[in-house]
């Protein structure tokens, strides 16, 4: 409020001094003119009246209707809100199957007639008689029992020291180099260390110069590389009277062969061989009906822990045939030393793309191929099929770069969250009732996931005033899916809370605290194609649009002017004054204005009144109640008078002049609109009665 300084006008009056030639001893001269002067001509635009609002939020729409706008982002949903891939774990355990070992090299040993006669006195005497005169002149008689000493078989180069077999054959060929047949031969093979029986070989008759072979099945048998053969029975049918040549150097040759050895346990030398080749199919543990087809990893690890009990070294291969990088499937290996040992290895899966459908066969599937081979040390090692190999395989720290398929029918819940809702100063809005406020909830979605909101919570509060939204007219609400052809560009769905809801009730408390949340579901129409990138998100914004289409009731503006010495001196020669206003008002607002004069303690001493005793100094423009638009301006001429008593109060320094203006929308309470082109023309003038008295001295003239 600008202070009025009448001293300017007084200076005009006082600057006129009158002198004449009359010789008067003394005289008093009095001036008491009325002075009229224009004070103000001013145009008030709509933007001037609305400086009480936050101009950064004030704008005009295409129809030039002023609007109060506010927007903010209230939520941002990330991929983890929809798909959270836990660590994928699978394990396997296998017992070793019996292992193959090499065949033993053939081993031969000979039993000479000389060695037998040294052990068998009866045969010794017979042979001596046959060879005494002419060793080729006599027939070899039948011998019922020949005592052949035990024969050792130290098999040099055998691939085992001692082993229990699940299969295999041990054969012994006897070649008869004696001059007489050998009959009913029973040969028992034993382990040298403890004489445990390996098996029994039987030969019915082997003619001179012929060979005969018998075989022992080694299934379930324990065999040492050093064996002994015990000839339990041996006889000879003789030559049937036919003379033969007899020599003590004649020999029976035993040849030992072993083939197709498969070891169950023992100490053996194992060649390089594959011992495991398993395919493991693992279904991801998803709980909401997801049917995932592709998973591209931004990051992730494959951790393998192997508990290995075999004493021979090995190499373990793991292959993920449907996980590819640059067109190549993941495959890597782990070197394992002789056990028992525990081995841990971690592999980086970043950048790999998993085909969880296995080329269209299924969904949610991860396939792993485990292959393991023994790496021969070339020396015998202890072995038992009871030895196990277990492996724990975990895909961990999985961060998708891209994922697609069907994400299931999951619930979508945003728990109520409270946040500040700063709309600026509230005092003026407590007296304004807005007719058509609108809140727009924007869902800016780059996920390839359609959604539906089934319930919406929105509460607004200022101090003790609060209100809750009834959104039944706009719920359920569909949120559109993103577009795979432009996955980084959000598809926006706008839920408009307007006149079909009670949003005006919430806005008209001019809230500064908002609580909101919602419930819904994804894929409300059932199985459909979904996708998401690691950059996908859904930002939720709240936008407020409040057109200045409202009613204003009893909004009071008050200002105080302190009457200081300069202002009080301006009224020194004023006897009375009148302030005239001509206001041509294009706004649909009227104003009642009162002026109060108070002492320094704000005690009201008097008031200034208009000449027609009406407080309304500004008449509202006329409004079409159907549209809220102004149809014609309001005009008011008013005279505000200050009588001699009022002027005397205004001369007292320290008193105060209080202006109190009350704004209302007239027009029978109809809602009115404020357009940016509305204006008010104000013309003000002053009429002051001046009284001045001075002493004049003419004695010197």
C-alpha positions as CSV (number, residue, x, y, z in Angstrom):
1,X,0.0,0.0,0.0
2,X,1.5,3.3,-1.0
3,X,1.3,6.2,1.5
4,X,-0.5,9.3,0.3
5,X,1.5,12.5,0.6
6,X,-0.6,15.6,0.4
7,X,2.4,17.9,1.0
8,X,2.9,18.1,-2.7
9,X,-0.5,19.7,-3.1
10,X,0.0,22.0,-0.2
11,X,3.3,23.3,-1.6
12,X,1.4,24.6,-4.6
13,X,-0.9,26.6,-2.4
14,X,1.7,28.0,0.0
15,X,4.0,29.1,-2.8
16,X,1.6,32.0,-3.6
17,X,2.4,34.9,-1.2
18,X,0.5,38.2,-1.5
19,X,2.1,41.6,-0.8
20,X,0.5,45.0,-1.2
21,X,1.2,48.7,-0.3
22,X,-1.2,49.1,2.5
23,X,0.6,50.3,5.8
24,X,-1.1,48.2,8.4
25,X,0.3,47.7,11.8
26,X,-0.7,44.1,11.9
27,X,-3.1,41.8,10.1
28,X,-4.0,38.1,9.7
29,X,-4.5,36.5,6.4
30,X,-6.5,33.2,5.9
31,X,-6.4,30.9,2.9
32,X,-9.1,28.2,2.7
33,X,-9.3,26.9,-0.9
34,X,-10.5,23.5,-2.1
35,X,-7.9,21.7,-4.2
36,X,-8.9,18.8,-6.7
37,X,-6.1,16.8,-8.2
38,X,-5.8,13.4,-10.0
39,X,-3.9,10.8,-8.0
40,X,-3.8,7.6,-10.1
41,X,-4.8,6.0,-13.3
42,X,-3.8,2.4,-13.4
43,X,-4.7,-0.8,-15.3
44,X,-4.6,-4.0,-13.3
45,X,-4.0,-7.1,-15.5
46,X,-5.0,-10.7,-14.4
47,X,-1.4,-11.5,-13.7
48,X,-1.1,-8.6,-11.2
49,X,-4.0,-9.8,-9.2
50,X,-2.6,-13.4,-9.1
51,X,0.8,-12.5,-7.6
52,X,-0.4,-14.0,-4.4
53,X,0.0,-17.4,-6.2
54,X,3.2,-19.1,-7.1
55,X,3.7,-17.7,-10.6
56,X,6.0,-20.7,-11.5
57,X,2.9,-22.9,-11.3
58,X,0.5,-20.5,-13.0
59,X,-0.1,-20.7,-16.7
60,X,-2.8,-20.3,-19.2
61,X,-4.5,-23.0,-21.4
62,X,-5.4,-22.8,-25.1
63,X,-8.5,-20.8,-24.2
64,X,-6.4,-18.3,-22.1
65,X,-8.1,-19.6,-19.0
66,X,-5.6,-19.3,-16.1
67,X,-4.7,-22.6,-14.5
68,X,-2.7,-23.6,-11.5
69,X,-0.5,-26.6,-12.4
70,X,1.7,-28.9,-10.4
71,X,3.5,-32.1,-11.4
72,X,5.9,-34.5,-9.7
73,X,7.2,-38.0,-10.0
74,X,6.0,-40.1,-7.1
75,X,7.1,-43.6,-8.0
76,X,9.5,-45.4,-10.3
77,X,9.1,-49.2,-10.6
78,X,12.2,-51.3,-11.7
79,X,12.5,-54.8,-13.1
80,X,12.8,-56.3,-9.7
81,X,9.2,-55.3,-9.0
82,X,8.0,-57.8,-11.6
83,X,10.7,-60.4,-12.0
84,X,13.2,-61.3,-9.3
85,X,15.4,-64.2,-10.3
86,X,16.8,-65.9,-7.3
87,X,19.9,-68.0,-7.4
88,X,19.5,-71.1,-9.5
89,X,21.0,-74.1,-7.8
90,X,21.2,-77.7,-8.9
91,X,23.5,-80.5,-7.9
92,X,24.5,-84.0,-8.9
93,X,26.1,-86.9,-7.3
94,X,27.4,-90.0,-8.9
95,X,29.1,-93.2,-7.8
96,X,31.8,-94.4,-10.1
97,X,31.0,-97.3,-12.3
98,X,33.5,-100.1,-12.4
99,X,36.5,-98.9,-14.5
100,X,38.1,-100.6,-17.4
101,X,41.8,-101.3,-17.3
102,X,44.2,-102.6,-19.9
103,X,44.5,-106.4,-20.7
104,X,47.4,-108.0,-19.1
105,X,50.3,-108.9,-21.4
106,X,50.6,-112.7,-22.1
107,X,52.8,-114.5,-19.6
108,X,54.4,-117.9,-20.1
109,X,56.0,-120.4,-17.8
110,X,57.2,-124.0,-18.5
111,X,57.1,-127.2,-16.5
112,X,59.9,-129.5,-17.7
113,X,59.8,-133.3,-17.3
114,X,63.1,-132.9,-15.4
115,X,61.4,-130.6,-12.8
116,X,58.6,-133.1,-12.3
117,X,60.8,-136.1,-11.9
118,X,62.7,-134.2,-9.3
119,X,59.5,-133.9,-7.3
120,X,57.9,-137.3,-8.2
121,X,60.1,-140.4,-7.4
122,X,57.8,-142.9,-9.1
123,X,57.8,-140.9,-12.4
124,X,61.6,-140.4,-11.9
125,X,62.2,-144.1,-11.9
126,X,60.0,-144.7,-14.9
127,X,61.7,-142.1,-17.0
128,X,65.1,-143.3,-16.0
129,X,64.2,-146.8,-17.2
130,X,62.9,-145.5,-20.5
131,X,66.0,-143.5,-21.2
132,X,68.6,-145.9,-19.8
133,X,69.5,-147.8,-23.1
134,X,67.7,-146.0,-25.9
135,X,65.5,-143.0,-25.2
136,X,63.5,-143.6,-28.4
137,X,62.9,-147.3,-28.2
138,X,60.2,-147.6,-25.6
139,X,56.6,-146.8,-25.3
140,X,55.5,-144.4,-22.4
141,X,53.3,-146.4,-20.0
142,X,50.1,-145.0,-18.4
143,X,50.7,-143.0,-15.2
144,X,47.8,-142.7,-12.8
145,X,49.0,-139.7,-10.9
146,X,51.7,-137.2,-11.7
147,X,52.8,-134.9,-9.0
148,X,53.6,-131.5,-10.7
149,X,55.0,-128.8,-8.4
150,X,53.1,-125.5,-8.0
151,X,53.9,-122.9,-10.7
152,X,54.1,-119.1,-10.0
153,X,52.7,-116.6,-12.3
154,X,54.4,-113.2,-11.5
155,X,52.7,-111.2,-14.3
156,X,55.1,-108.5,-15.1
157,X,53.3,-105.4,-16.5
158,X,49.9,-106.2,-15.1
159,X,47.8,-103.0,-14.9
160,X,46.8,-103.8,-11.3
161,X,48.5,-105.0,-8.1
162,X,45.3,-106.3,-6.6
163,X,41.8,-105.7,-7.9
164,X,38.2,-106.9,-7.6
165,X,36.6,-107.3,-10.9
166,X,33.0,-106.9,-12.1
167,X,34.0,-108.6,-15.3
168,X,36.9,-110.0,-17.1
169,X,38.5,-113.3,-18.1
170,X,41.7,-115.0,-17.1
171,X,42.7,-117.8,-19.5
172,X,45.5,-120.4,-19.2
173,X,46.7,-122.3,-22.3
174,X,48.6,-125.5,-21.7
175,X,50.7,-126.8,-24.6
176,X,51.9,-130.4,-24.1
177,X,55.5,-130.8,-25.1
178,X,55.8,-134.2,-23.3
179,X,56.0,-137.4,-25.4
180,X,52.8,-138.8,-23.8
181,X,49.3,-137.4,-23.5
182,X,48.4,-135.6,-20.2
183,X,44.9,-136.3,-18.9
184,X,42.4,-135.0,-16.3
185,X,44.5,-131.9,-15.6
186,X,42.9,-129.7,-12.8
187,X,44.8,-126.5,-12.3
188,X,43.8,-124.2,-9.4
189,X,44.9,-120.5,-9.6
190,X,45.5,-118.8,-6.3
191,X,46.6,-115.4,-5.2
192,X,50.2,-115.7,-4.0
193,X,49.8,-113.5,-0.9
194,X,47.2,-115.5,0.9
195,X,46.5,-118.6,-1.3
196,X,42.9,-117.4,-1.9
197,X,41.4,-119.3,-4.8
198,X,40.8,-117.4,-8.0
199,X,39.4,-120.3,-10.0
200,X,39.9,-123.8,-11.3
201,X,40.9,-124.8,-14.8
202,X,40.1,-128.2,-16.2
203,X,41.7,-130.0,-19.2
204,X,40.5,-133.5,-20.1
205,X,43.3,-134.6,-22.5
206,X,46.1,-132.8,-24.3
207,X,47.9,-134.9,-26.8
208,X,51.6,-134.5,-27.4
209,X,52.3,-131.3,-29.4
210,X,48.7,-130.0,-28.8
211,X,47.3,-127.1,-26.8
212,X,44.2,-126.7,-24.8
213,X,42.8,-123.5,-23.1
214,X,40.4,-123.0,-20.2
215,X,39.0,-119.7,-18.9
216,X,38.2,-118.3,-15.4
217,X,35.3,-115.7,-15.2
218,X,36.6,-113.0,-12.9
219,X,33.2,-111.4,-12.1
220,X,33.2,-110.8,-8.3
221,X,36.8,-112.2,-7.9
222,X,39.8,-110.5,-6.4
223,X,43.0,-111.1,-8.3
224,X,46.6,-110.2,-7.6
225,X,49.2,-109.6,-10.2
226,X,51.3,-112.4,-8.6
227,X,49.5,-115.8,-8.7
228,X,50.3,-119.4,-8.2
229,X,49.0,-122.4,-10.1
230,X,48.4,-125.6,-8.2
231,X,48.1,-128.8,-10.4
232,X,45.6,-130.7,-8.3
233,X,45.4,-133.7,-10.6
234,X,47.4,-134.8,-13.6
235,X,47.6,-138.3,-15.2
236,X,48.7,-139.8,-18.5
237,X,47.0,-142.5,-20.6
238,X,50.4,-143.5,-22.0
239,X,51.3,-144.0,-25.7
240,X,49.4,-147.2,-26.2
241,X,52.5,-149.3,-26.8
242,X,54.0,-147.0,-29.3
243,X,57.6,-146.2,-28.7
244,X,58.4,-142.5,-28.3
245,X,61.4,-140.4,-27.7
246,X,61.7,-139.3,-24.1
247,X,63.8,-136.4,-22.9
248,X,64.1,-134.7,-19.5
249,X,64.0,-131.4,-21.3
250,X,60.5,-131.9,-22.6
251,X,58.1,-129.2,-21.3
252,X,54.5,-128.3,-20.7
253,X,54.2,-124.5,-21.4
254,X,51.5,-122.6,-19.6
255,X,50.5,-119.2,-21.2
256,X,48.3,-116.8,-19.1
257,X,46.1,-114.2,-20.7
258,X,43.7,-111.6,-19.2
259,X,41.2,-109.6,-21.1
260,X,38.2,-107.3,-20.7
261,X,39.1,-106.3,-17.2
262,X,36.5,-104.0,-15.4
263,X,37.6,-103.2,-11.9
264,X,35.2,-102.6,-9.0
265,X,37.9,-101.8,-6.4
266,X,41.4,-102.3,-5.7
267,X,44.7,-100.8,-6.7
268,X,45.1,-100.5,-10.4
269,X,46.5,-98.4,-13.1
270,X,43.7,-96.7,-14.9
271,X,44.0,-95.3,-18.5
272,X,42.5,-92.0,-19.5
273,X,38.7,-92.6,-19.8
274,X,35.4,-90.8,-19.5
275,X,33.7,-91.7,-16.3
276,X,30.6,-89.4,-16.4
277,X,28.5,-87.9,-19.1
278,X,25.2,-86.7,-17.7
279,X,22.6,-84.2,-18.9
280,X,20.8,-82.3,-16.1
281,X,17.5,-80.5,-16.9
282,X,16.6,-77.9,-14.3
283,X,13.4,-75.9,-14.1
284,X,13.7,-72.4,-12.6
285,X,11.8,-72.0,-9.4
286,X,9.1,-69.4,-10.4
287,X,5.9,-69.1,-8.4
288,X,3.5,-67.0,-10.3
289,X,3.0,-69.0,-13.5
290,X,5.9,-67.4,-15.4
291,X,6.8,-69.0,-18.7
292,X,10.2,-67.5,-19.5
293,X,11.8,-68.0,-22.8
294,X,14.9,-65.8,-23.0
295,X,17.2,-64.6,-20.3
296,X,20.2,-62.4,-21.4
297,X,22.5,-61.6,-18.5
298,X,23.9,-58.3,-17.7
299,X,25.9,-60.1,-15.0
300,X,25.9,-63.4,-13.3
301,X,28.2,-66.1,-12.0
302,X,28.3,-69.9,-12.3
303,X,29.9,-71.3,-9.1
304,X,30.8,-75.0,-8.9
305,X,31.9,-76.8,-5.8
306,X,33.2,-80.4,-6.4
307,X,33.7,-82.9,-3.6
308,X,36.0,-85.5,-5.2
309,X,36.9,-88.8,-3.5
310,X,38.8,-90.6,-6.3
311,X,42.5,-90.9,-5.9
312,X,43.2,-90.5,-9.6
313,X,43.2,-87.0,-11.1
314,X,40.3,-85.9,-13.3
315,X,39.1,-83.2,-15.6
316,X,35.4,-82.0,-15.2
317,X,33.7,-80.3,-18.1
318,X,30.5,-78.3,-17.7
319,X,28.5,-77.2,-20.8
320,X,25.4,-75.1,-21.0
321,X,24.3,-75.8,-24.6
322,X,21.5,-73.2,-24.6
323,X,23.6,-70.4,-23.1
324,X,25.4,-68.7,-25.9
325,X,27.8,-65.8,-26.3
326,X,28.7,-64.7,-29.8
327,X,26.9,-67.8,-31.1
328,X,29.0,-70.2,-29.0
329,X,27.6,-72.3,-26.1
330,X,29.2,-71.9,-22.7
331,X,31.7,-74.7,-21.9
332,X,34.5,-74.7,-19.5
333,X,36.5,-77.2,-17.4
334,X,37.9,-77.7,-13.9
335,X,41.2,-79.5,-13.3
336,X,40.9,-81.8,-10.2
337,X,43.9,-83.4,-8.5
338,X,43.8,-86.8,-7.0
339,X,41.4,-87.0,-4.1
340,X,39.9,-86.8,-1.7
341,X,39.7,-83.1,-2.4
342,X,37.3,-80.2,-2.5
343,X,37.5,-77.8,-5.5
344,X,35.7,-74.5,-6.0
345,X,35.6,-72.6,-9.3
346,X,33.6,-69.6,-10.4
347,X,32.8,-68.6,-14.0
348,X,31.5,-65.3,-15.4
349,X,28.2,-65.5,-17.3
350,X,28.0,-61.8,-18.2
351,X,26.7,-61.3,-21.7
352,X,25.4,-64.9,-22.1
353,X,21.9,-65.4,-23.5
354,X,19.9,-68.3,-22.2
355,X,17.3,-70.0,-24.4
356,X,15.0,-71.1,-21.6
357,X,12.7,-72.7,-24.2
358,X,15.4,-75.1,-25.5
359,X,14.6,-74.1,-29.0
360,X,10.9,-74.1,-28.4
361,X,10.6,-77.3,-26.5
362,X,9.7,-76.0,-23.1
363,X,10.0,-72.9,-20.8
364,X,11.9,-71.9,-17.7
365,X,14.5,-74.6,-18.4
366,X,18.3,-74.6,-17.9
367,X,20.2,-77.6,-19.3
368,X,23.6,-78.6,-18.2
369,X,25.9,-81.3,-19.5
370,X,28.4,-82.7,-17.1
371,X,31.3,-84.7,-18.4
372,X,34.2,-86.1,-16.4
373,X,37.4,-88.0,-17.5
374,X,40.1,-89.6,-15.4
375,X,43.6,-88.4,-16.2
376,X,45.9,-91.3,-15.9
377,X,48.9,-90.9,-13.7
378,X,50.5,-94.1,-15.2
379,X,50.8,-95.7,-11.7
380,X,48.4,-97.8,-9.7
381,X,46.0,-96.0,-7.4
382,X,43.5,-97.2,-4.9
383,X,40.0,-97.3,-6.3
384,X,36.5,-98.2,-5.1
385,X,33.2,-97.7,-6.8
386,X,32.0,-96.6,-3.3
387,X,34.0,-93.4,-4.0
388,X,31.6,-90.6,-5.0
389,X,31.8,-87.4,-6.8
390,X,29.3,-84.7,-5.8
391,X,29.0,-81.2,-7.4
392,X,27.0,-78.2,-6.3
393,X,26.3,-75.8,-9.2
394,X,24.8,-72.4,-8.5
395,X,23.9,-69.5,-10.9
396,X,24.1,-66.5,-8.6
397,X,23.9,-62.7,-8.7
398,X,21.7,-62.9,-11.7
399,X,21.1,-59.4,-13.2
400,X,19.1,-59.6,-16.5
401,X,19.9,-57.4,-19.4
402,X,16.8,-58.7,-21.2
403,X,14.1,-61.2,-20.4
404,X,11.0,-62.3,-22.2
405,X,8.2,-64.8,-22.2
406,X,5.1,-64.7,-20.1
407,X,5.6,-63.1,-16.7
408,X,2.6,-64.7,-15.2
409,X,-0.5,-63.2,-13.5
410,X,1.2,-61.5,-10.6
411,X,-0.3,-59.1,-8.2
412,X,1.0,-55.5,-8.4
413,X,0.9,-53.7,-5.1
414,X,2.2,-50.3,-4.2
415,X,1.9,-49.9,-0.5
416,X,0.6,-46.5,0.6
417,X,3.3,-43.9,0.7
418,X,3.1,-40.4,2.2
419,X,4.9,-37.5,0.7
420,X,4.9,-33.7,0.8
421,X,2.7,-32.0,-1.8
422,X,3.9,-28.4,-1.9
423,X,1.3,-26.2,-3.6
424,X,2.5,-23.0,-2.1
425,X,0.7,-20.6,0.2
426,X,-2.7,-21.9,1.3
427,X,-4.3,-18.8,2.9
428,X,-6.0,-17.5,-0.2
429,X,-7.2,-21.0,-1.2
430,X,-9.0,-21.6,2.0
431,X,-11.5,-19.1,0.7
432,X,-11.7,-20.4,-2.8
433,X,-13.8,-23.3,-3.9
434,X,-12.5,-24.7,-7.2
435,X,-15.1,-26.1,-9.6
436,X,-13.1,-28.3,-12.0
437,X,-9.7,-29.4,-10.6
438,X,-8.2,-32.4,-12.2
439,X,-5.5,-34.8,-11.1
440,X,-3.8,-36.9,-13.8
441,X,-1.9,-40.0,-12.8
442,X,0.6,-40.7,-15.5
443,X,2.0,-44.3,-16.0
444,X,5.0,-44.0,-18.3
445,X,5.8,-47.7,-19.1
446,X,8.7,-49.1,-20.9
447,X,8.1,-52.7,-19.7
448,X,6.5,-55.0,-22.2
449,X,3.9,-55.8,-19.6
450,X,0.2,-54.7,-19.6
451,X,-1.2,-54.0,-16.2
452,X,-4.5,-53.2,-14.5
453,X,-5.2,-51.1,-11.4
454,X,-8.0,-52.6,-9.4
455,X,-8.0,-50.2,-6.5
456,X,-6.6,-46.8,-5.9
457,X,-5.9,-45.1,-2.5
458,X,-5.5,-41.3,-2.5
459,X,-5.8,-39.3,0.7
460,X,-5.1,-35.6,1.0
461,X,-4.5,-33.6,4.1
462,X,-3.8,-30.1,5.5
463,X,-3.6,-29.7,9.2
464,X,-6.8,-31.3,10.6
465,X,-8.6,-31.3,7.2
466,X,-8.5,-34.5,5.2
467,X,-10.4,-36.3,2.4
468,X,-10.2,-39.6,0.6
469,X,-10.8,-40.3,-3.1
470,X,-13.7,-42.2,-4.4
471,X,-12.4,-43.6,-7.7
472,X,-15.1,-46.1,-8.3
473,X,-16.0,-44.4,-11.6
474,X,-12.6,-44.8,-13.1
475,X,-11.4,-48.1,-11.7
476,X,-10.4,-50.6,-12.9
477,X,-7.8,-48.8,-15.1
478,X,-5.7,-50.4,-17.8
479,X,-2.0,-49.5,-18.2
480,X,-0.7,-50.1,-21.7
481,X,2.4,-52.2,-22.4
482,X,5.6,-50.8,-23.8
483,X,6.5,-51.2,-27.4
484,X,9.2,-53.8,-28.3
485,X,10.1,-51.9,-31.4
486,X,11.1,-48.8,-29.3
487,X,11.8,-50.3,-25.9
488,X,13.3,-47.2,-24.4
489,X,10.4,-44.9,-25.3
490,X,7.7,-45.0,-22.6
491,X,4.1,-45.7,-23.5
492,X,2.0,-43.4,-21.4
493,X,-1.4,-44.2,-19.9
494,X,-3.2,-41.4,-18.0
495,X,-5.7,-42.0,-15.3
496,X,-7.7,-38.7,-15.1
497,X,-9.4,-37.9,-11.8
498,X,-11.9,-35.3,-12.7
499,X,-15.6,-34.4,-12.3
500,X,-16.6,-38.1,-12.2
501,X,-14.8,-38.4,-8.9
502,X,-14.8,-36.4,-5.7
503,X,-11.3,-34.9,-6.5
504,X,-12.6,-31.4,-6.0
505,X,-13.3,-32.2,-2.4
506,X,-9.7,-33.2,-1.9
507,X,-8.2,-30.3,-3.7
508,X,-10.3,-27.7,-2.0
509,X,-8.6,-28.4,1.3
510,X,-5.4,-27.2,-0.5
511,X,-3.4,-30.2,0.8
512,X,0.2,-30.2,1.7
513,X,0.4,-34.0,2.5
514,X,-0.7,-36.7,0.1
515,X,-0.8,-40.5,0.7
516,X,-1.3,-42.8,-2.3
517,X,-1.0,-46.4,-3.2
518,X,-2.7,-49.0,-5.4
519,X,-3.3,-52.6,-6.0
520,X,-3.6,-54.4,-9.3
521,X,-2.2,-57.2,-11.4
522,X,0.0,-57.7,-14.5
523,X,-1.3,-59.4,-17.6
524,X,-4.9,-59.0,-16.7
525,X,-6.0,-60.6,-20.0
526,X,-4.0,-63.8,-19.4
527,X,-1.0,-65.3,-21.3
528,X,0.6,-62.7,-23.5
529,X,4.1,-61.9,-24.7
530,X,6.1,-59.9,-22.1
531,X,9.6,-58.5,-22.2
532,X,11.8,-56.3,-20.0
533,X,15.3,-54.8,-20.2
534,X,17.5,-53.8,-17.3
535,X,16.7,-50.2,-18.2
536,X,13.0,-50.7,-18.3
537,X,10.9,-48.9,-15.7
538,X,7.5,-47.5,-15.0
539,X,7.5,-43.9,-13.8
540,X,4.4,-42.8,-12.1
541,X,3.7,-39.1,-12.1
542,X,1.0,-37.0,-10.5
543,X,-0.2,-33.9,-12.4
544,X,-2.5,-31.3,-10.9
545,X,-4.5,-28.9,-13.1
546,X,-6.7,-26.3,-11.3
547,X,-8.4,-24.0,-13.7
548,X,-9.3,-20.7,-12.0
549,X,-13.0,-21.6,-12.3
550,X,-14.2,-21.2,-8.8
551,X,-16.0,-19.2,-6.2
552,X,-14.3,-16.9,-3.7
553,X,-15.9,-16.3,-0.3
554,X,-14.8,-13.7,2.2
555,X,-11.2,-13.6,1.3
556,X,-9.7,-10.8,3.3
557,X,-6.5,-8.8,2.6
558,X,-5.3,-6.5,5.2
559,X,-2.4,-4.0,5.2
560,X,-1.2,-1.4,7.8
561,X,0.3,2.0,7.1
562,X,2.1,3.7,10.0
563,X,1.5,7.4,10.1
564,X,5.0,8.8,10.5
565,X,6.0,12.4,10.9
566,X,6.3,13.1,7.2
567,X,2.8,11.8,6.5
568,X,1.3,13.6,9.5
569,X,2.9,16.9,8.4
570,X,1.2,16.4,5.0
571,X,-2.1,16.7,6.7
572,X,-1.1,19.9,8.7
573,X,-3.2,22.3,6.6
574,X,-5.9,19.8,5.5
575,X,-9.3,20.4,7.1
576,X,-11.1,17.6,5.3
577,X,-10.6,15.4,2.2
578,X,-12.5,13.2,-0.2
579,X,-11.0,10.3,-2.3
580,X,-12.9,9.5,-5.5
581,X,-12.5,6.2,-7.3
582,X,-13.8,5.2,-10.7
583,X,-13.2,1.5,-11.2
584,X,-14.2,-0.3,-14.5
585,X,-13.8,-4.0,-13.4
586,X,-13.4,-6.8,-15.9
587,X,-12.9,-9.4,-13.2
588,X,-15.8,-11.4,-11.8
589,X,-14.7,-10.4,-8.2
590,X,-16.1,-7.6,-6.0
591,X,-14.2,-6.0,-3.1
592,X,-15.5,-4.5,0.1
593,X,-12.9,-2.1,1.5
594,X,-12.7,-0.5,4.9
595,X,-10.2,2.0,6.3
596,X,-9.6,2.1,10.0
597,X,-7.6,4.8,12.0
598,X,-6.0,3.3,15.1
599,X,-3.6,4.5,17.8
600,X,-0.2,3.2,18.2
601,X,-1.6,0.1,20.0
602,X,-4.0,-0.7,17.2
603,X,-7.0,0.5,19.1
604,X,-9.6,1.6,16.5
605,X,-10.3,5.3,16.8
606,X,-12.4,5.9,13.7
607,X,-13.0,4.7,10.2
608,X,-13.3,6.3,6.8
609,X,-16.7,5.8,5.1
610,X,-17.9,6.2,1.5
611,X,-20.3,9.0,0.9
612,X,-23.1,6.5,0.1
613,X,-22.2,4.3,3.1
614,X,-21.5,1.3,0.9
615,X,-18.3,-0.8,1.7
616,X,-18.2,-2.1,-1.9
617,X,-15.7,-0.1,-3.7
618,X,-15.2,-2.5,-6.6
619,X,-18.2,-4.0,-8.3
620,X,-17.9,-7.5,-9.9
621,X,-18.2,-8.0,-13.6
622,X,-21.4,-9.7,-14.8
623,X,-21.1,-13.5,-15.4
624,X,-23.0,-16.0,-17.5
625,X,-23.8,-18.6,-14.8
626,X,-23.9,-21.3,-17.3
627,X,-20.3,-20.8,-18.5
628,X,-18.7,-18.7,-15.7
629,X,-17.5,-16.2,-18.4
630,X,-17.8,-12.4,-18.0
631,X,-20.5,-10.9,-20.2
632,X,-20.0,-7.2,-19.1
633,X,-17.7,-5.2,-16.9
634,X,-18.7,-3.9,-13.5
635,X,-18.5,-0.2,-12.8
636,X,-18.4,1.7,-9.5
637,X,-17.7,5.3,-8.6
638,X,-17.2,6.0,-4.9
639,X,-16.2,8.9,-2.7
640,X,-14.3,8.0,0.5
641,X,-14.5,11.0,2.9
642,X,-12.3,12.0,5.8
643,X,-14.0,14.7,7.9
644,X,-12.2,17.2,10.2
645,X,-12.1,14.7,13.1
646,X,-10.6,12.0,10.8
647,X,-8.0,14.4,9.4
648,X,-7.0,15.4,13.0
649,X,-6.3,11.7,13.8
650,X,-4.2,11.4,10.6
651,X,-2.1,14.3,11.8
652,X,-0.9,12.3,14.9
653,X,2.4,10.6,14.2
654,X,2.3,7.0,15.5
655,X,-1.3,6.4,14.6
656,X,-1.9,3.8,12.0
657,X,-4.2,3.5,9.0
658,X,-5.4,-0.1,8.4
659,X,-6.9,-1.1,5.1
660,X,-9.0,-4.3,5.1
661,X,-10.4,-5.6,1.7
662,X,-12.7,-8.6,1.4
663,X,-13.0,-10.3,-1.9
664,X,-16.0,-12.3,-3.1
665,X,-17.4,-13.6,-6.3
666,X,-20.9,-12.1,-6.6
667,X,-23.2,-13.3,-9.3
668,X,-25.4,-15.3,-6.9
669,X,-22.7,-17.7,-6.0
670,X,-22.0,-18.9,-9.5
671,X,-18.6,-20.3,-10.4
672,X,-16.5,-17.8,-12.3
673,X,-13.6,-18.1,-14.6
674,X,-10.4,-16.0,-14.6
675,X,-8.9,-15.5,-18.1
676,X,-5.5,-14.0,-18.7
677,X,-7.0,-11.1,-20.8
678,X,-9.2,-9.8,-17.9
679,X,-8.3,-6.4,-16.6
680,X,-9.4,-3.6,-14.3
681,X,-9.2,0.2,-15.0
682,X,-8.7,2.3,-11.9
683,X,-8.9,6.1,-11.8
684,X,-8.4,7.9,-8.5
685,X,-8.5,11.6,-7.6
686,X,-8.5,13.7,-4.4
687,X,-10.5,16.7,-3.3
688,X,-8.9,18.5,-0.2
689,X,-10.2,21.5,1.8
690,X,-7.1,23.5,2.8
691,X,-7.1,25.9,5.7
692,X,-4.0,28.2,6.3
693,X,-3.7,31.3,8.5
694,X,-0.7,33.6,8.7
695,X,0.3,36.8,10.6
696,X,1.4,39.7,8.3
697,X,3.5,42.6,9.6
698,X,3.5,45.9,7.5
699,X,5.1,48.2,10.1
700,X,8.3,48.6,8.1
701,X,6.6,49.6,4.9
